[in-house]
Amino acid sequence: MLRVGALLAAGKMSDAIGADIDGGFRDGWFRRPRRTGFAYMLSGDVVLAALTGVVVQTTFPGHCMIYAPGVSNVDIGHSPAAAKGDPSVPFIFAAGAGADNLTHIITTPGQHHLVLQ
C-alpha cells in the first residue's frame, strides 16, 4: 500500500501502478503475507464532501475483509444466484494493484446475521 501511495503521489496512472506492483511480486520485491489478515471497515466505502469531510454517499456498506491470496469465488462456494438471493453472501475481491496476490474474502453483515445483546 505504501508503494501504491508513493506512485500515486508521483503522478503515475493506474496501469503503470498495477504493472509496478505485479512486477514487484514477480521479482520478489513484494511477497504475500504468510499469515491470514483481517480488517473491518466500519463505514464501508464512502464519498466525503471535500470542504467538510462529511460523508455524502456510501458506495459499499461496512464489511469485513479476510486476506486470502489465490482463493477464488469457486473455492468459497460463491455464485451469482446465491448473491442475488442474499447480498451479504461472501465474495472474492481480486482487483487493482497486486490483484491475485492480494485477494480478499469480503463479507457484509446482513440484518439476519447480527446478534445484538
N, CA, C and O atoms as a GROMACS GRO file, in nm:
protein
  468
    1MET      N    1   0.082  -0.119   0.000
    1MET     CA    2   0.000   0.000   0.000
    1MET      C    3   0.087   0.126   0.000
    1MET      O    4   0.052   0.226  -0.063
    2LEU      N    5   0.199   0.120   0.070
    2LEU     CA    6   0.288   0.236   0.071
    2LEU      C    7   0.343   0.263  -0.068
    2LEU      O    8   0.355   0.379  -0.110
    3ARG      N    9   0.376   0.157  -0.141
    3ARG     CA   10   0.429   0.174  -0.277
    3ARG      C   11   0.322   0.236  -0.367
    3ARG      O   12   0.353   0.326  -0.446
    4VAL      N   13   0.198   0.189  -0.356
    4VAL     CA   14   0.090   0.246  -0.436
    4VAL      C   15   0.075   0.394  -0.406
    4VAL      O   16   0.061   0.475  -0.497
    5GLY      N   17   0.078   0.431  -0.277
    5GLY     CA   18   0.069   0.571  -0.239
    5GLY      C   19   0.182   0.655  -0.295
    5GLY      O   20   0.160   0.767  -0.342
    6ALA      N   21   0.303   0.601  -0.292
    6ALA     CA   22   0.418   0.674  -0.346
    6ALA      C   23   0.404   0.694  -0.497
    6ALA      O   24   0.436   0.800  -0.549
    7LEU      N   25   0.356   0.590  -0.567
    7LEU     CA   26   0.338   0.602  -0.712
    7LEU      C   27   0.226   0.701  -0.746
    7LEU      O   28   0.237   0.776  -0.842
    8LEU      N   29   0.119   0.700  -0.667
    8LEU     CA   30   0.011   0.798  -0.688
    8LEU      C   31   0.064   0.940  -0.668
    8LEU      O   32   0.036   1.030  -0.747
    9ALA      N   33   0.142   0.959  -0.562
    9ALA     CA   34   0.198   1.091  -0.532
    9ALA      C   35   0.293   1.137  -0.642
    9ALA      O   36   0.310   1.256  -0.665
   10ALA      N   37   0.356   1.041  -0.711
   10ALA     CA   38   0.447   1.073  -0.821
   10ALA      C   39   0.373   1.096  -0.952
   10ALA      O   40   0.434   1.122  -1.055
   11GLY      N   41   0.238   1.086  -0.947
   11GLY     CA   42   0.158   1.113  -1.065
   11GLY      C   43   0.142   0.996  -1.160
   11GLY      O   44   0.100   1.015  -1.275
   12LYS      N   45   0.174   0.875  -1.116
   12LYS     CA   46   0.160   0.758  -1.203
   12LYS      C   47   0.013   0.723  -1.222
   12LYS      O   48  -0.069   0.744  -1.133
   13MET      N   49  -0.018   0.669  -1.339
   13MET     CA   50  -0.155   0.627  -1.371
   13MET      C   51  -0.177   0.484  -1.324
   13MET      O   52  -0.081   0.412  -1.297
   14SER      N   53  -0.304   0.442  -1.314
   14SER     CA   54  -0.337   0.312  -1.256
   14SER      C   55  -0.273   0.195  -1.330
   14SER      O   56  -0.232   0.098  -1.266
   15ASP      N   57  -0.263   0.201  -1.464
   15ASP     CA   58  -0.200   0.091  -1.539
   15ASP      C   59  -0.052   0.076  -1.500
   15ASP      O   60  -0.004  -0.036  -1.481
   16ALA      N   61   0.017   0.188  -1.488
   16ALA     CA   62   0.159   0.185  -1.450
   16ALA      C   63   0.175   0.135  -1.306
   16ALA      O   64   0.269   0.060  -1.276
   17ILE      N   65   0.085   0.175  -1.219
   17ILE     CA   66   0.091   0.130  -1.080
   17ILE      C   67   0.068  -0.020  -1.073
   17ILE      O   68   0.142  -0.091  -1.005
   18GLY      N   69  -0.032  -0.068  -1.144
   18GLY     CA   70  -0.059  -0.212  -1.146
   18GLY      C   71   0.059  -0.292  -1.197
   18GLY      O   72   0.094  -0.395  -1.141
   19ALA      N   73   0.122  -0.244  -1.305
   19ALA     CA   74   0.238  -0.312  -1.361
   19ALA      C   75   0.355  -0.312  -1.262
   19ALA      O   76   0.427  -0.411  -1.250
   20ASP      N   77   0.374  -0.201  -1.192
   20ASP     CA   78   0.481  -0.191  -1.094
   20ASP      C   79   0.460  -0.290  -0.980
   20ASP      O   80   0.552  -0.362  -0.942
   21ILE      N   81   0.340  -0.294  -0.927
   21ILE     CA   82   0.311  -0.384  -0.815
   21ILE      C   83   0.320  -0.530  -0.859
   21ILE      O   84   0.380  -0.612  -0.790
   22ASP      N   85   0.262  -0.563  -0.975
   22ASP     CA   86   0.271  -0.700  -1.026
   22ASP      C   87   0.417  -0.740  -1.047
   22ASP      O   88   0.456  -0.852  -1.014
   23GLY      N   89   0.496  -0.649  -1.102
   23GLY     CA   90   0.638  -0.675  -1.120
   23GLY      C   91   0.711  -0.695  -0.988
   23GLY      O   92   0.801  -0.777  -0.978
   24GLY      N   93   0.671  -0.619  -0.888
   24GLY     CA   94   0.730  -0.634  -0.755
   24GLY      C   95   0.706  -0.772  -0.696
   24GLY      O   96   0.795  -0.830  -0.634
   25PHE      N   97   0.584  -0.826  -0.715
   25PHE     CA   98   0.556  -0.962  -0.669
   25PHE      C   99   0.637  -1.063  -0.753
   25PHE      O  100   0.696  -1.156  -0.699
   26ARG      N  101   0.638  -1.043  -0.883
   26ARG     CA  102   0.707  -1.136  -0.973
   26ARG      C  103   0.857  -1.140  -0.944
   26ARG      O  104   0.918  -1.247  -0.945
   27ASP      N  105   0.917  -1.023  -0.918
   27ASP     CA  106   1.061  -1.014  -0.900
   27ASP      C  107   1.107  -1.032  -0.755
   27ASP      O  108   1.226  -1.025  -0.726
   28GLY      N  109   1.014  -1.056  -0.665
   28GLY     CA  110   1.050  -1.083  -0.526
   28GLY      C  111   1.064  -0.962  -0.436
   28GLY      O  112   1.103  -0.976  -0.321
   29TRP      N  113   1.033  -0.842  -0.486
   29TRP     CA  114   1.037  -0.722  -0.401
   29TRP      C  115   0.924  -0.726  -0.299
   29TRP      O  116   0.940  -0.682  -0.185
   30PHE      N  117   0.810  -0.781  -0.341
   30PHE     CA  118   0.695  -0.798  -0.253
   30PHE      C  119   0.668  -0.947  -0.241
   30PHE      O  120   0.699  -1.023  -0.332
   31ARG      N  121   0.611  -0.987  -0.132
   31ARG     CA  122   0.566  -1.126  -0.118
   31ARG      C  123   0.435  -1.127  -0.041
   31ARG      O  124   0.404  -1.037   0.038
   32ARG      N  125   0.360  -1.232  -0.066
   32ARG     CA  126   0.234  -1.247   0.005
   32ARG      C  127   0.261  -1.262   0.154
   32ARG      O  128   0.356  -1.330   0.194
   33PRO      N  129   0.178  -1.200   0.236
   33PRO     CA  130   0.194  -1.223   0.380
   33PRO      C  131   0.180  -1.372   0.411
   33PRO      O  132   0.106  -1.444   0.343
   34ARG      N  133   0.249  -1.416   0.512
   34ARG     CA  134   0.250  -1.558   0.547
   34ARG      C  135   0.132  -1.599   0.634
   34ARG      O  136   0.105  -1.718   0.650
   35ARG      N  137   0.062  -1.503   0.692
   35ARG     CA  138  -0.050  -1.533   0.780
   35ARG      C  139  -0.175  -1.462   0.731
   35ARG      O  140  -0.168  -1.366   0.655
   36THR      N  141  -0.287  -1.512   0.776
   36THR     CA  142  -0.414  -1.451   0.742
   36THR      C  143  -0.426  -1.316   0.810
   36THR      O  144  -0.381  -1.297   0.923
   37GLY      N  145  -0.487  -1.222   0.739
   37GLY     CA  146  -0.512  -1.091   0.795
   37GLY      C  147  -0.661  -1.063   0.792
   37GLY      O  148  -0.735  -1.123   0.714
   38PHE      N  149  -0.706  -0.971   0.876
   38PHE     CA  150  -0.847  -0.940   0.887
   38PHE      C  151  -0.862  -0.791   0.909
   38PHE      O  152  -0.789  -0.731   0.988
   39ALA      N  153  -0.957  -0.731   0.838
   39ALA     CA  154  -0.987  -0.589   0.858
   39ALA      C  155  -1.138  -0.570   0.853
   39ALA      O  156  -1.208  -0.643   0.782
   40TYR      N  157  -1.188  -0.473   0.928
   40TYR     CA  158  -1.329  -0.440   0.924
   40TYR      C  159  -1.343  -0.293   0.895
   40TYR      O  160  -1.288  -0.209   0.967
   41MET      N  161  -1.414  -0.260   0.790
   41MET     CA  162  -1.438  -0.121   0.755
   41MET      C  163  -1.574  -0.081   0.810
   41MET      O  164  -1.677  -0.118   0.754
   42LEU      N  165  -1.574  -0.007   0.918
   42LEU     CA  166  -1.699   0.030   0.985
   42LEU      C  167  -1.795   0.108   0.896
   42LEU      O  168  -1.916   0.083   0.898
   43SER      N  169  -1.742   0.201   0.820
   43SER     CA  170  -1.827   0.285   0.736
   43SER      C  171  -1.834   0.236   0.592
   43SER      O  172  -1.910   0.290   0.512
   44GLY      N  173  -1.758   0.136   0.559
   44GLY     CA  174  -1.756   0.090   0.420
   44GLY      C  175  -1.683   0.189   0.332
   44GLY      O  176  -1.600   0.267   0.378
   45ASP      N  177  -1.714   0.185   0.205
   45ASP     CA  178  -1.653   0.276   0.108
   45ASP      C  179  -1.744   0.398   0.095
   45ASP      O  180  -1.861   0.386   0.059
   46VAL      N  181  -1.689   0.515   0.123
   46VAL     CA  182  -1.770   0.636   0.127
   46VAL      C  183  -1.711   0.746   0.041
   46VAL      O  184  -1.593   0.743   0.006
   47VAL      N  185  -1.795   0.842   0.008
   47VAL     CA  186  -1.753   0.965  -0.060
   47VAL      C  187  -1.770   1.078   0.042
   47VAL      O  188  -1.877   1.093   0.102
   48LEU      N  189  -1.665   1.157   0.060
   48LEU     CA  190  -1.669   1.268   0.156
   48LEU      C  191  -1.681   1.400   0.083
   48LEU      O  192  -1.628   1.416  -0.027
   49ALA      N  193  -1.750   1.496   0.145
   49ALA     CA  194  -1.754   1.632   0.093
   49ALA      C  195  -1.614   1.692   0.110
   49ALA      O  196  -1.558   1.686   0.219
   50ALA      N  197  -1.560   1.748   0.005
   50ALA     CA  198  -1.422   1.797   0.005
   50ALA      C  199  -1.396   1.901   0.114
   50ALA      O  200  -1.291   1.898   0.178
   51LEU      N  201  -1.487   1.991   0.134
   51LEU     CA  202  -1.463   2.101   0.228
   51LEU      C  203  -1.493   2.064   0.373
   51LEU      O  204  -1.428   2.114   0.464
   52THR      N  205  -1.591   1.978   0.395
   52THR     CA  206  -1.634   1.950   0.532
   52THR      C  207  -1.590   1.813   0.584
   52THR      O  208  -1.584   1.792   0.705
   53GLY      N  209  -1.559   1.720   0.493
   53GLY     CA  210  -1.524   1.585   0.536
   53GLY      C  211  -1.644   1.502   0.578
   53GLY      O  212  -1.627   1.393   0.633
   54VAL      N  213  -1.764   1.552   0.554
   54VAL     CA  214  -1.887   1.482   0.589
   54VAL      C  215  -1.915   1.376   0.483
   54VAL      O  216  -1.896   1.401   0.363
   55VAL      N  217  -1.961   1.257   0.527
   55VAL     CA  218  -1.998   1.151   0.433
   55VAL      C  219  -2.122   1.195   0.356
   55VAL      O  220  -2.226   1.226   0.415
   56VAL      N  221  -2.110   1.198   0.223
   56VAL     CA  222  -2.224   1.238   0.140
   56VAL      C  223  -2.282   1.119   0.063
   56VAL      O  224  -2.394   1.127   0.011
   57GLN      N  225  -2.207   1.010   0.056
   57GLN     CA  226  -2.256   0.891  -0.015
   57GLN      C  227  -2.181   0.769   0.035
   57GLN      O  228  -2.060   0.775   0.058
   58THR      N  229  -2.252   0.658   0.050
   58THR     CA  230  -2.190   0.530   0.080
   58THR      C  231  -2.197   0.446  -0.047
   58THR      O  232  -2.306   0.418  -0.096
   59THR      N  233  -2.082   0.407  -0.100
   59THR     CA  234  -2.080   0.332  -0.225
   59THR      C  235  -2.075   0.181  -0.201
   59THR      O  236  -2.101   0.103  -0.292
   60PHE      N  237  -2.042   0.140  -0.079
   60PHE     CA  238  -2.042  -0.001  -0.039
   60PHE      C  239  -2.053  -0.002   0.112
   60PHE      O  240  -1.987   0.077   0.179
   61PRO      N  241  -2.135  -0.090   0.169
   61PRO     CA  242  -2.159  -0.089   0.314
   61PRO      C  243  -2.037  -0.134   0.394
   61PRO      O  244  -1.939  -0.182   0.338
   62GLY      N  245  -2.045  -0.116   0.526
   62GLY     CA  246  -1.942  -0.168   0.615
   62GLY      C  247  -1.921  -0.316   0.584
   62GLY      O  248  -2.016  -0.387   0.551
   63HIS      N  249  -1.795  -0.362   0.596
   63HIS     CA  250  -1.768  -0.501   0.559
   63HIS      C  251  -1.640  -0.552   0.625
   63HIS      O  252  -1.557  -0.474   0.671
   64CYS      N  253  -1.628  -0.683   0.628
   64CYS     CA  254  -1.507  -0.750   0.676
   64CYS      C  255  -1.426  -0.794   0.557
   64CYS      O  256  -1.481  -0.836   0.455
   65MET      N  257  -1.294  -0.784   0.569
   65MET     CA  258  -1.203  -0.829   0.464
   65MET      C  259  -1.105  -0.928   0.525
   65MET      O  260  -1.035  -0.897   0.622
   66ILE      N  261  -1.101  -1.048   0.468
   66ILE     CA  262  -1.012  -1.153   0.516
   66ILE      C  263  -0.911  -1.180   0.406
   66ILE      O  264  -0.947  -1.221   0.296
   67TYR      N  265  -0.784  -1.156   0.435
   67TYR     CA  266  -0.679  -1.177   0.336
   67TYR      C  267  -0.672  -1.326   0.301
   67TYR      O  268  -0.655  -1.410   0.389
   68ALA      N  269  -0.685  -1.356   0.173
   68ALA     CA  270  -0.687  -1.496   0.126
   68ALA      C  271  -0.627  -1.505  -0.014
   68ALA      O  272  -0.701  -1.522  -0.111
   69PRO      N  273  -0.494  -1.494  -0.027
   69PRO     CA  274  -0.433  -1.492  -0.160
   69PRO      C  275  -0.458  -1.621  -0.237
   69PRO      O  276  -0.450  -1.731  -0.182
   70GLY      N  277  -0.490  -1.605  -0.365
   70GLY     CA  278  -0.511  -1.720  -0.452
   70GLY      C  279  -0.645  -1.788  -0.439
   70GLY      O  280  -0.671  -1.884  -0.511
   71VAL      N  281  -0.731  -1.742  -0.350
   71VAL     CA  282  -0.863  -1.803  -0.332
   71VAL      C  283  -0.959  -1.743  -0.434
   71VAL      O  284  -0.951  -1.624  -0.465
   72SER      N  285  -1.050  -1.825  -0.485
   72SER     CA  286  -1.146  -1.779  -0.585
   72SER      C  287  -1.288  -1.793  -0.532
   72SER      O  288  -1.311  -1.857  -0.429
   73ASN      N  289  -1.383  -1.734  -0.603
   73ASN     CA  290  -1.524  -1.749  -0.567
   73ASN      C  291  -1.565  -1.896  -0.568
   73ASN      O  292  -1.645  -1.938  -0.484
   74VAL      N  293  -1.512  -1.974  -0.660
   74VAL     CA  294  -1.542  -2.117  -0.666
   74VAL      C  295  -1.497  -2.185  -0.536
   74VAL      O  296  -1.567  -2.271  -0.483
   75ASP      N  297  -1.381  -2.146  -0.486
   75ASP     CA  298  -1.327  -2.206  -0.364
   75ASP      C  299  -1.418  -2.185  -0.243
   75ASP      O  300  -1.425  -2.272  -0.156
   76ILE      N  301  -1.487  -2.073  -0.238
   76ILE     CA  302  -1.573  -2.045  -0.121
   76ILE      C  303  -1.720  -2.071  -0.150
   76ILE      O  304  -1.806  -2.041  -0.067
   77GLY      N  305  -1.750  -2.128  -0.267
   77GLY     CA  306  -1.888  -2.164  -0.299
   77GLY      C  307  -1.977  -2.048  -0.337
   77GLY      O  308  -2.099  -2.058  -0.328
   78HIS      N  309  -1.917  -1.936  -0.378
   78HIS     CA  310  -1.996  -1.820  -0.418
   78HIS      C  311  -2.054  -1.840  -0.557
   78HIS      O  312  -1.989  -1.897  -0.645
   79SER      N  313  -2.176  -1.795  -0.575
   79SER     CA  314  -2.238  -1.796  -0.708
   79SER      C  315  -2.322  -1.670  -0.723
   79SER      O  316  -2.370  -1.615  -0.624
   80PRO      N  317  -2.339  -1.623  -0.846
   80PRO     CA  318  -2.425  -1.507  -0.868
   80PRO      C  319  -2.567  -1.529  -0.816
   80PRO      O  320  -2.629  -1.437  -0.764
   81ALA      N  321  -2.618  -1.652  -0.830
   81ALA     CA  322  -2.754  -1.681  -0.784
   81ALA      C  323  -2.764  -1.667  -0.632
   81ALA      O  324  -2.862  -1.612  -0.581
   82ALA      N  325  -2.662  -1.715  -0.560
   82ALA     CA  326  -2.663  -1.702  -0.414
   82ALA      C  327  -2.656  -1.556  -0.372
   82ALA      O  328  -2.726  -1.514  -0.280
   83ALA      N  329  -2.572  -1.478  -0.441
   83ALA     CA  330  -2.558  -1.336  -0.409
   83ALA      C  331  -2.686  -1.259  -0.439
   83ALA      O  332  -2.720  -1.164  -0.368
   84LYS      N  333  -2.757  -1.300  -0.543
   84LYS     CA  334  -2.883  -1.234  -0.576
   84LYS      C  335  -2.986  -1.258  -0.466
   84LYS      O  336  -3.066  -1.169  -0.434
   85GLY      N  337  -2.986  -1.378  -0.409
   85GLY     CA  338  -3.079  -1.410  -0.302
   85GLY      C  339  -3.042  -1.350  -0.169
   85GLY      O  340  -3.130  -1.325  -0.086
   86ASP      N  341  -2.913  -1.324  -0.147
   86ASP     CA  342  -2.865  -1.269  -0.021
   86ASP      C  343  -2.739  -1.187  -0.049
   86ASP      O  344  -2.631  -1.245  -0.064
   87PRO      N  345  -2.750  -1.054  -0.056
   87PRO     CA  346  -2.634  -0.972  -0.090
   87PRO      C  347  -2.522  -0.976   0.014
   87PRO      O  348  -2.413  -0.923  -0.012
   88SER      N  349  -2.545  -1.036   0.130
   88SER     CA  350  -2.438  -1.045   0.230
   88SER      C  351  -2.355  -1.172   0.214
   88SER      O  352  -2.268  -1.199   0.297
   89VAL      N  353  -2.380  -1.253   0.109
   89VAL     CA  354  -2.301  -1.372   0.083
   89VAL      C  355  -2.157  -1.330   0.056
   89VAL      O  356  -2.134  -1.240  -0.025
   90PRO      N  357  -2.059  -1.393   0.121
   90PRO     CA  358  -1.919  -1.357   0.096
   90PRO      C  359  -1.879  -1.374  -0.049
   90PRO      O  360  -1.931  -1.460  -0.120
   91PHE      N  361  -1.784  -1.289  -0.093
   91PHE     CA  362  -1.733  -1.299  -0.230
   91PHE      C  363  -1.585  -1.264  -0.230
   91PHE      O  364  -1.532  -1.209  -0.133
   92ILE      N  365  -1.519  -1.295  -0.340
   92ILE     CA  366  -1.376  -1.268  -0.354
   92ILE      C  367  -1.354  -1.134  -0.423
   92ILE      O  368  -1.417  -1.104  -0.524
   93PHE      N  369  -1.264  -1.055  -0.366
   93PHE     CA  370  -1.220  -0.931  -0.429
   93PHE      C  371  -1.075  -0.952  -0.471
   93PHE      O  372  -0.987  -0.971  -0.387
   94ALA      N  373  -1.051  -0.948  -0.601
   94ALA     CA  374  -0.916  -0.965  -0.655
   94ALA      C  375  -0.901  -0.866  -0.770
   94ALA      O  376  -0.901  -0.905  -0.886
   95ALA      N  377  -0.888  -0.739  -0.736
   95ALA     CA  378  -0.878  -0.636  -0.839
   95ALA      C  379  -0.775  -0.532  -0.794
   95ALA      O  380  -0.731  -0.531  -0.679
   96GLY      N  381  -0.738  -0.448  -0.887
   96GLY     CA  382  -0.645  -0.341  -0.855
   96GLY      C  383  -0.501  -0.390  -0.852
   96GLY      O  384  -0.472  -0.502  -0.894
   97ALA      N  385  -0.412  -0.306  -0.803
   97ALA     CA  386  -0.270  -0.339  -0.798
   97ALA      C  387  -0.247  -0.461  -0.710
   97ALA      O  388  -0.290  -0.464  -0.595
   98GLY      N  389  -0.180  -0.560  -0.763
   98GLY     CA  390  -0.149  -0.680  -0.687
   98GLY      C  391  -0.251  -0.791  -0.699
   98GLY      O  392  -0.223  -0.906  -0.665
   99ALA      N  393  -0.369  -0.759  -0.746
   99ALA     CA  394  -0.483  -0.848  -0.768
   99ALA      C  395  -0.473  -0.985  -0.702
   99ALA      O  396  -0.506  -0.999  -0.584
  100ASP      N  397  -0.428  -1.086  -0.774
  100ASP     CA  398  -0.428  -1.223  -0.722
  100ASP      C  399  -0.340  -1.240  -0.598
  100ASP      O  400  -0.366  -1.328  -0.516
  101ASN      N  401  -0.238  -1.159  -0.584
  101ASN     CA  402  -0.151  -1.169  -0.467
  101ASN      C  403  -0.212  -1.104  -0.344
  101ASN      O  404  -0.166  -1.126  -0.232
  102LEU      N  405  -0.314  -1.024  -0.364
  102LEU     CA  406  -0.378  -0.952  -0.252
  102LEU      C  407  -0.527  -0.981  -0.244
  102LEU      O  408  -0.606  -0.894  -0.208
  103THR      N  409  -0.566  -1.103  -0.278
  103THR     CA  410  -0.706  -1.142  -0.279
  103THR      C  411  -0.765  -1.138  -0.138
  103THR      O  412  -0.699  -1.176  -0.041
  104HIS      N  413  -0.889  -1.089  -0.128
  104HIS     CA  414  -0.961  -1.084  -0.001
  104HIS      C  415  -1.098  -1.147  -0.014
  104HIS      O  416  -1.162  -1.137  -0.119
  105ILE      N  417  -1.142  -1.213   0.092
  105ILE     CA  418  -1.281  -1.255   0.102
  105ILE      C  419  -1.353  -1.137   0.166
  105ILE      O  420  -1.314  -1.090   0.273
  106ILE      N  421  -1.459  -1.089   0.100
  106ILE     CA  422  -1.536  -0.976   0.152
  106ILE      C  423  -1.671  -1.030   0.200
  106ILE      O  424  -1.737  -1.106   0.129
  107THR      N  425  -1.710  -0.990   0.319
  107THR     CA  426  -1.841  -1.027   0.370
  107THR      C  427  -1.904  -0.904   0.434
  107THR      O  428  -1.839  -0.831   0.509
  108THR      N  429  -2.030  -0.883   0.404
  108THR     CA  430  -2.105  -0.771   0.462
  108THR      C  431  -2.205  -0.829   0.561
  108THR      O  432  -2.278  -0.922   0.526
  109PRO      N  433  -2.209  -0.776   0.682
  109PRO     CA  434  -2.304  -0.830   0.780
  109PRO      C  435  -2.447  -0.797   0.740
  109PRO      O  436  -2.484  -0.680   0.732
  110GLY      N  437  -2.527  -0.899   0.714
  110GLY     CA  438  -2.668  -0.879   0.682
  110GLY      C  439  -2.750  -0.864   0.809
  110GLY      O  440  -2.705  -0.902   0.917
  111GLN      N  441  -2.867  -0.809   0.797
  111GLN     CA  442  -2.955  -0.790   0.912
  111GLN      C  443  -2.974  -0.919   0.988
  111GLN      O  444  -2.968  -0.920   1.111
  112HIS      N  445  -2.996  -1.028   0.918
  112HIS     CA  446  -3.024  -1.156   0.983
  112HIS      C  447  -2.898  -1.220   1.041
  112HIS      O  448  -2.907  -1.322   1.109
  113HIS      N  449  -2.780  -1.162   1.017
  113HIS     CA  450  -2.657  -1.218   1.069
  113HIS      C  451  -2.616  -1.150   1.200
  113HIS      O  452  -2.529  -1.201   1.271
  114LEU      N  453  -2.676  -1.037   1.232
  114LEU     CA  454  -2.636  -0.962   1.350
  114LEU      C  455  -2.711  -1.011   1.473
  114LEU      O  456  -2.832  -1.034   1.470
  115VAL      N  457  -2.637  -1.027   1.581
  115VAL     CA  458  -2.698  -1.064   1.709
  115VAL      C  459  -2.663  -0.955   1.807
  115VAL      O  460  -2.546  -0.937   1.842
  116LEU      N  461  -2.762  -0.882   1.851
  116LEU     CA  462  -2.740  -0.773   1.948
  116LEU      C  463  -2.787  -0.818   2.085
  116LEU      O  464  -2.894  -0.879   2.098
  117GLN      N  465  -2.708  -0.788   2.185
  117GLN     CA  466  -2.746  -0.826   2.323
  117GLN      C  467  -2.750  -0.703   2.409
  117GLN      O  468  -2.780  -0.713   2.528
   0.00000   0.00000   0.00000
